[in-house]
Amino acid sequence: MAGNLALILAGGRGTRLDLLSAHRAKPSVPFAGKFRLIDFALSNCVNSGIYNVGVLTQYLPLSLNNHIGIGKPWDLDRKRGGVTILQPFKGKPGSTDWYEGTAHAIYKNISFLRSQNPDNVVILSGDHVYKMDYSQLIDQHRQKNADLTIAAQPVDYEEASRFGILDARKDLKITDFVEKPEEPPSNLASMGIYVFKTDILLEVLEKYCSREDSDFGHHIIPPMIENNEVYVFKYNGYWRDVGTLDSYWQTNQELIQPVPDLNLYDSYWKFYTRGEEQPPVKFRTDGHAEQSLVANGSIINGRVENSVISPGVHIKKGAVVKDSIIFNDSVIAEKAIVDKTIIDKEVQVKANCEIGTGDDYTPNQEKPDLLYNGLNLIAKRATIPAGTTIKRNCRIFSYAEVDDFASQHVASGTTVTSEIGKMITSGDEDQVRRVNI
């Protein structure tokens, strides 16, 4: 089967998204009301004419597998090509049945690569938000007769240590690559988007990636720069790595601006998703929303400002939601106030609560690197008791109930735990599966 094959790495746990990824793989995290993060890579594939797609899943894959299904929303339910879910499996005696690194994940699927026999392999991350025509990337790859082409774009210097950093000549040939350097030599960052000649990819996988912890940044790219034709594709369009709670919140906020850099309403480059059968949004007598995204099935009888509201959310009379992200089927009760907070699915915020209040920005005691700028995080199926005040930089574990709150006043930087929530965040997937999540 000639043509191009896309492989989407979608098995990441996403620890920097904290409680949002405790129940689900990072690419399955809801985004912009109706989407999941993986929808952007899948939509870019079909909009770029790539209809042969493999999705490598691993960590808590159930919701992701259910979301993708046979690929019908993306027109990937085809007899030729289509979407293939590639889960870890037991290989040679003594080998792991787990994907230990990005390159190791591809190495474990060499037989699938060979069976498809594409001209080029496009390797993508399943958790970035962007619009990109991969055909332009592939065209440059062919014109340069490159063995590997890496898409890259400049980032802010203070963020550069989170990325692989490139240096290239004027002809775009890459001369140096450093993975997540403490002191970045430049700000030209790899986007985690690669195009390989298939025969070269098979060769380097066999040569460098039998180690179970092998990844592209350490074990593939550096030796290829020395021995192969490796070029950079400079991309200047919209691209966001939403790998932290702050970047996730900021990127959602960007999309509610009057003219966002990423246009979700572009009829020539649609973003597809698995739709939910929901009735239209209902605004009741006192319902009001401004500069917000409000998804189907929501009932708004309070006030919504600068927020993203997912399907099935109910905001009751007198409630105010501002600068926040509310996931599916959560309920904000009468006269509750929610400010700069991410609320996961099926959360109950009872009447007269105040969430995100005051001028105390003490970082979270358990996660000071993730919650430090006033953002609160409430995990799935938590219940916030009536009249509770939650200050800033707080974490509320999933399934938290009235008895888990020591008082009605939750100080800034505090974490409220629950027994089920602690079990889920422990990382033991067998235990997680025993809970109805």
C-alpha positions as CSV (number, residue, x, y, z in Angstrom):
1,M,0.0,0.0,0.0
2,A,1.8,3.1,-1.2
3,G,1.1,6.7,-0.1
4,N,1.6,8.2,3.3
5,L,0.9,6.6,6.7
6,A,0.3,8.7,9.8
7,L,1.1,7.3,13.3
8,I,-0.4,9.2,16.2
9,L,1.3,8.8,19.6
10,A,-1.7,8.8,21.9
11,G,-0.6,6.8,24.9
12,G,0.7,9.6,27.2
13,R,-0.5,9.9,30.7
14,G,0.0,13.7,30.8
15,T,1.1,14.1,34.4
16,R,1.4,17.9,34.1
17,L,-2.4,18.0,33.5
18,D,-2.7,16.4,37.0
19,L,-6.2,15.4,37.9
20,L,-7.5,16.0,34.4
21,S,-5.6,13.0,33.1
22,A,-6.1,10.7,36.2
23,H,-9.1,9.2,34.5
24,R,-8.1,9.3,30.9
25,A,-5.2,9.4,28.4
26,K,-4.0,12.9,27.7
27,P,-5.2,12.9,24.1
28,S,-8.7,12.1,25.4
29,V,-8.9,15.2,27.6
30,P,-12.0,17.3,26.5
31,F,-11.1,20.6,24.8
32,A,-13.0,23.7,23.5
33,G,-16.4,22.4,24.7
34,K,-17.1,19.6,22.2
35,F,-13.7,18.3,21.2
36,R,-11.0,16.0,22.5
37,L,-7.3,16.9,22.1
38,I,-6.7,14.0,19.6
39,D,-9.4,15.5,17.3
40,F,-6.9,18.0,16.0
41,A,-4.3,15.5,14.8
42,L,-7.0,13.3,13.3
43,S,-8.7,16.2,11.5
44,N,-5.4,17.5,10.2
45,C,-4.7,14.1,8.7
46,V,-7.9,13.8,6.7
47,N,-7.9,17.5,5.7
48,S,-4.3,16.8,4.4
49,G,-5.4,13.8,2.4
50,I,-4.0,11.2,4.7
51,Y,-6.5,8.4,5.2
52,N,-4.3,5.7,6.5
53,V,-3.8,6.3,10.3
54,G,-2.5,4.3,13.2
55,V,-3.2,5.4,16.7
56,L,-0.9,4.1,19.4
57,T,-2.8,4.0,22.7
58,Q,-1.6,2.8,26.1
59,Y,-2.6,4.6,29.3
60,L,-6.3,4.2,30.3
61,P,-7.3,3.8,26.6
62,L,-11.0,3.0,27.0
63,S,-12.4,6.5,26.6
64,L,-10.0,7.2,23.7
65,N,-10.8,3.9,21.9
66,N,-14.6,4.6,22.3
67,H,-14.1,8.1,21.0
68,I,-12.3,7.0,17.9
69,G,-14.3,3.8,17.2
70,I,-13.9,3.0,13.5
71,G,-13.1,6.6,12.6
72,K,-16.4,7.5,11.1
73,P,-16.5,11.2,12.2
74,W,-13.2,11.7,10.4
75,D,-14.2,9.7,7.3
76,L,-11.7,7.1,8.3
77,D,-14.1,4.1,8.1
78,R,-12.8,3.1,4.7
79,K,-12.1,-0.2,3.2
80,R,-8.7,1.1,2.0
81,G,-6.7,2.7,4.7
82,G,-8.8,3.8,7.7
83,V,-7.8,4.0,11.3
84,T,-6.1,1.2,13.2
85,I,-5.8,1.2,17.1
86,L,-2.3,-0.1,18.0
87,Q,-2.2,-1.1,21.7
88,P,0.8,-2.6,23.5
89,F,1.3,-6.3,23.3
90,K,3.7,-9.0,24.5
91,G,6.6,-9.5,22.1
92,K,9.8,-11.5,22.4
93,P,10.4,-13.5,25.6
94,G,11.7,-11.2,28.4
95,S,10.5,-8.0,26.6
96,T,8.1,-5.6,28.1
97,D,4.5,-5.5,27.0
98,W,4.4,-1.7,27.5
99,Y,5.5,1.2,25.4
100,E,8.5,2.7,27.3
101,G,9.4,5.6,24.9
102,T,8.2,7.3,21.8
103,A,10.6,5.5,19.4
104,H,10.1,2.2,21.3
105,A,6.4,2.5,20.7
106,I,7.0,2.8,16.9
107,Y,9.6,0.0,17.1
108,K,7.0,-2.3,18.7
109,N,4.8,-1.8,15.6
110,I,7.4,-2.5,12.9
111,S,5.3,-5.4,11.6
112,F,2.4,-3.0,11.1
113,L,4.7,-0.5,9.3
114,R,5.9,-3.2,6.9
115,S,2.4,-4.4,6.2
116,Q,1.3,-1.0,5.2
117,N,4.4,-0.3,3.0
118,P,3.9,3.5,2.7
119,D,6.2,5.9,0.9
120,N,6.5,8.1,4.0
121,V,5.6,7.8,7.6
122,V,4.2,10.9,9.4
123,I,4.6,10.7,13.2
124,L,2.4,13.0,15.3
125,S,1.6,13.7,18.9
126,G,-2.1,13.2,19.8
127,D,-2.2,16.0,22.4
128,H,-1.4,19.3,20.5
129,V,-3.9,21.9,19.4
130,Y,-3.2,23.2,15.9
131,K,-4.2,23.5,12.2
132,M,-1.6,22.1,9.8
133,D,-1.6,20.9,6.2
134,Y,0.8,18.0,6.3
135,S,0.9,17.9,2.5
136,Q,3.1,21.0,2.6
137,L,5.5,19.3,5.0
138,I,5.6,16.1,2.9
139,D,6.2,18.2,-0.3
140,Q,9.3,19.9,1.3
141,H,10.5,16.5,2.5
142,R,10.4,15.1,-1.0
143,Q,11.9,18.2,-2.6
144,K,14.9,18.1,-0.2
145,N,15.1,14.3,-0.6
146,A,15.3,14.2,3.2
147,D,15.5,11.1,5.2
148,L,13.8,12.9,8.1
149,T,12.0,16.2,8.3
150,I,11.1,17.8,11.6
151,A,8.4,20.5,11.9
152,A,9.5,23.3,14.2
153,Q,8.5,26.8,15.2
154,P,9.9,29.5,17.5
155,V,8.6,29.5,21.1
156,D,9.1,32.0,24.0
157,Y,12.6,31.5,25.5
158,E,11.1,31.0,28.9
159,E,9.2,28.0,27.5
160,A,12.1,26.6,25.4
161,S,13.4,24.2,28.0
162,R,10.1,22.1,27.6
163,F,11.0,21.3,24.0
164,G,13.6,19.7,21.8
165,I,15.6,22.7,20.4
166,L,17.0,22.8,16.8
167,D,19.7,24.6,15.0
168,A,19.7,24.7,11.1
169,R,21.6,26.1,8.2
170,K,20.0,28.5,5.7
171,D,19.2,25.6,3.4
172,L,17.1,24.1,6.3
173,K,19.5,21.2,7.0
174,I,19.6,20.6,10.8
175,T,23.0,20.8,12.4
176,D,22.2,20.3,16.0
177,F,19.4,19.1,18.3
178,V,19.1,19.2,22.1
179,E,16.2,17.6,24.0
180,K,14.7,19.8,26.7
181,P,17.9,21.7,27.5
182,E,18.1,23.6,30.8
183,E,19.8,26.5,29.0
184,P,18.3,26.5,25.5
185,P,20.8,27.6,22.8
186,S,17.9,28.9,20.7
187,N,14.1,29.0,20.7
188,L,13.4,27.0,17.5
189,A,11.4,24.1,19.0
190,S,10.5,20.8,17.6
191,M,6.7,20.4,17.3
192,G,6.9,16.6,17.7
193,I,5.9,16.2,14.1
194,Y,8.2,14.0,11.9
195,V,8.2,12.7,8.3
196,F,10.5,9.7,7.6
197,K,11.2,7.8,4.4
198,T,9.8,4.5,5.4
199,D,13.0,2.4,4.6
200,I,15.1,4.9,6.6
201,L,12.7,4.7,9.6
202,L,12.7,0.9,9.6
203,E,16.5,1.0,9.4
204,V,17.0,3.4,12.4
205,L,14.4,1.7,14.5
206,E,16.3,-1.6,14.1
207,K,19.6,0.1,14.7
208,Y,18.9,2.4,17.7
209,C,15.6,1.5,19.3
210,S,15.7,-2.0,20.7
211,R,16.1,-0.3,24.1
212,E,12.7,-0.1,25.8
213,D,13.2,3.5,26.9
214,S,14.2,4.7,23.4
215,D,12.7,8.0,22.2
216,F,13.1,10.2,19.2
217,G,14.8,13.1,21.0
218,H,17.7,11.0,22.4
219,H,18.0,7.9,20.3
220,I,16.9,8.7,16.7
221,I,17.3,12.4,15.9
222,P,21.0,13.0,17.1
223,P,22.5,10.0,15.2
224,M,20.5,10.8,12.2
225,I,21.8,14.4,12.1
226,E,25.3,12.9,12.0
227,N,24.6,10.2,9.4
228,N,21.5,11.2,7.4
229,E,19.8,14.0,5.5
230,V,17.7,15.7,8.2
231,Y,15.9,19.0,7.5
232,V,13.6,21.4,9.4
233,F,10.2,22.5,8.2
234,K,9.5,25.9,9.7
235,Y,5.9,26.3,10.5
236,N,4.5,29.7,11.4
237,G,0.8,28.8,11.9
238,Y,-1.2,28.2,15.1
239,W,0.2,25.5,17.3
240,R,-0.1,25.0,21.0
241,D,1.3,22.3,23.3
242,V,-1.3,22.1,26.1
243,G,0.9,20.0,28.3
244,T,0.4,22.0,31.5
245,L,-2.8,23.1,33.3
246,D,-1.8,26.8,32.6
247,S,-1.3,26.3,28.9
248,Y,-4.5,24.2,28.7
249,W,-6.5,27.0,30.3
250,Q,-4.8,29.7,28.3
251,T,-5.4,27.9,25.0
252,N,-9.1,27.5,25.8
253,Q,-9.2,31.2,26.6
254,E,-7.7,32.1,23.3
255,L,-10.4,30.3,21.4
256,I,-13.2,32.4,22.9
257,Q,-11.7,35.7,21.7
258,P,-13.7,37.6,19.0
259,V,-11.2,36.7,16.3
260,P,-9.1,33.7,17.6
261,D,-5.9,32.7,15.8
262,L,-7.4,29.2,15.4
263,N,-10.7,29.4,13.6
264,L,-13.0,26.6,14.6
265,Y,-15.5,27.9,12.2
266,D,-13.4,27.6,9.0
267,S,-15.6,25.7,6.5
268,Y,-12.5,24.8,4.4
269,W,-10.6,23.2,7.3
270,K,-13.1,21.6,9.6
271,F,-12.3,20.0,12.9
272,Y,-14.3,16.8,13.4
273,T,-15.2,14.9,16.5
274,R,-17.5,12.2,17.7
275,G,-20.7,14.0,18.3
276,E,-22.9,13.6,21.3
277,E,-26.7,13.3,20.8
278,Q,-27.7,16.4,22.8
279,P,-30.6,18.8,22.3
280,P,-29.9,22.5,21.5
281,V,-28.5,24.9,24.2
282,K,-31.3,26.4,26.2
283,F,-31.1,29.9,27.7
284,R,-33.8,30.4,30.3
285,T,-35.3,33.7,31.6
286,D,-32.2,34.8,33.5
287,G,-29.6,33.1,31.3
288,H,-26.9,35.2,29.8
289,A,-23.5,34.4,28.1
290,E,-20.9,36.6,26.6
291,Q,-17.6,35.9,24.9
292,S,-18.0,32.2,25.6
293,L,-18.3,28.8,23.9
294,V,-21.4,27.0,25.0
295,A,-22.0,23.4,23.7
296,N,-25.2,21.6,23.0
297,G,-27.3,20.2,25.8
298,S,-26.4,22.9,28.2
299,I,-29.1,24.8,30.2
300,I,-28.0,28.4,31.1
301,N,-30.1,30.2,33.7
302,G,-27.2,32.1,35.3
303,R,-24.4,34.2,33.9
304,V,-21.5,33.0,31.8
305,E,-18.5,35.2,31.0
306,N,-15.2,34.3,29.1
307,S,-15.8,30.6,29.6
308,V,-16.0,27.3,27.8
309,I,-19.1,25.2,28.6
310,S,-19.2,21.6,27.5
311,P,-22.3,19.5,26.6
312,G,-25.0,18.9,29.2
313,V,-23.8,21.5,31.8
314,H,-26.6,23.1,33.9
315,I,-25.9,26.6,35.3
316,K,-28.8,27.5,37.6
317,K,-30.4,30.8,38.5
318,G,-28.2,33.4,40.1
319,A,-25.0,31.4,39.4
320,V,-22.0,33.2,37.8
321,V,-19.2,31.4,35.8
322,K,-16.3,33.5,34.7
323,D,-12.9,32.7,33.1
324,S,-13.6,29.0,33.6
325,I,-13.9,25.6,31.8
326,I,-16.8,23.4,32.7
327,F,-16.8,19.8,31.5
328,N,-19.8,17.6,30.5
329,D,-22.8,17.2,32.7
330,S,-21.6,19.3,35.6
331,V,-24.1,21.4,37.6
332,I,-23.5,24.8,39.0
333,A,-26.3,25.4,41.6
334,E,-28.1,28.6,42.5
335,K,-26.1,31.6,43.5
336,A,-22.7,29.8,43.2
337,I,-19.8,31.8,41.9
338,V,-17.0,30.0,39.8
339,D,-14.0,32.1,38.8
340,K,-10.9,30.8,36.9
341,T,-11.5,27.2,37.6
342,I,-11.4,24.0,35.5
343,I,-14.2,21.7,36.5
344,D,-14.2,18.1,35.2
345,K,-17.2,16.0,34.3
346,E,-20.3,15.4,36.4
347,V,-19.2,17.7,39.2
348,Q,-21.8,19.1,41.6
349,V,-21.2,22.6,42.8
350,K,-23.9,23.2,45.4
351,A,-25.7,26.5,46.1
352,N,-24.0,29.6,47.4
353,C,-20.4,28.3,46.8
354,E,-17.6,30.7,46.0
355,I,-14.8,29.1,44.0
356,G,-11.8,31.2,43.0
357,T,-11.9,34.2,45.3
358,G,-9.6,36.5,47.1
359,D,-6.1,37.9,46.5
360,D,-4.1,35.1,48.1
361,Y,-2.1,33.4,45.4
362,T,-0.2,30.9,47.6
363,P,0.9,28.1,45.2
364,N,-0.6,24.7,45.7
365,Q,1.3,22.8,48.4
366,E,1.4,19.5,46.5
367,K,1.7,20.9,42.9
368,P,3.3,24.3,43.2
369,D,4.7,24.1,39.6
370,L,1.3,23.5,38.2
371,L,-1.1,25.7,40.2
372,Y,0.4,29.1,41.1
373,N,-1.4,31.8,39.1
374,G,-4.9,31.5,40.7
375,L,-6.3,28.6,38.7
376,N,-8.3,26.0,40.6
377,L,-8.9,22.4,39.5
378,I,-11.9,20.2,40.5
379,A,-11.8,16.6,39.4
380,K,-14.4,14.3,38.0
381,R,-17.6,13.6,40.0
382,A,-16.6,15.7,43.0
383,T,-19.3,17.4,45.1
384,I,-18.7,20.8,46.6
385,P,-20.9,21.3,49.6
386,A,-23.3,24.2,49.8
387,G,-21.8,27.4,51.1
388,T,-18.2,26.3,50.6
389,T,-15.6,29.0,49.8
390,I,-12.5,27.8,47.8
391,K,-9.8,30.3,47.4
392,R,-7.1,30.0,44.7
393,N,-4.6,27.4,43.4
394,C,-6.7,24.6,45.0
395,R,-7.1,21.0,43.9
396,I,-10.2,19.0,44.7
397,F,-9.9,15.2,44.1
398,S,-12.4,13.2,42.1
399,Y,-15.4,11.8,44.1
400,A,-14.7,14.2,47.0
401,E,-17.9,14.6,49.1
402,V,-19.1,16.6,52.1
403,D,-17.1,14.5,54.6
404,D,-13.8,15.1,52.8
405,F,-14.0,18.9,53.5
406,A,-12.5,19.8,56.9
407,S,-14.4,23.1,56.8
408,Q,-16.4,25.3,54.5
409,H,-13.3,27.5,53.9
410,V,-10.6,26.0,51.7
411,A,-7.5,28.1,51.9
412,S,-5.4,29.0,48.8
413,G,-2.9,26.3,47.9
414,T,-4.9,23.5,49.6
415,T,-5.7,20.1,48.2
416,V,-8.9,18.3,49.2
417,T,-8.5,14.5,48.8
418,S,-10.9,11.6,48.8
419,E,-10.2,7.9,49.2
420,I,-11.4,7.0,45.7
421,G,-9.6,10.0,44.2
422,K,-6.3,9.0,45.9
423,M,-6.7,5.5,44.5
424,I,-7.2,6.8,41.0
425,T,-4.3,9.2,41.1
426,S,-2.0,6.4,42.5
427,G,-1.4,5.3,38.9
428,D,-2.6,1.7,39.5
429,E,-4.7,1.1,36.4
430,D,-6.2,-2.2,37.7
431,Q,-7.6,-0.3,40.6
432,V,-8.9,2.6,38.5
433,R,-10.8,0.1,36.3
434,R,-12.6,-1.2,39.3
435,V,-14.2,2.2,39.8
436,N,-17.0,3.3,37.5
437,I,-15.3,6.2,35.8
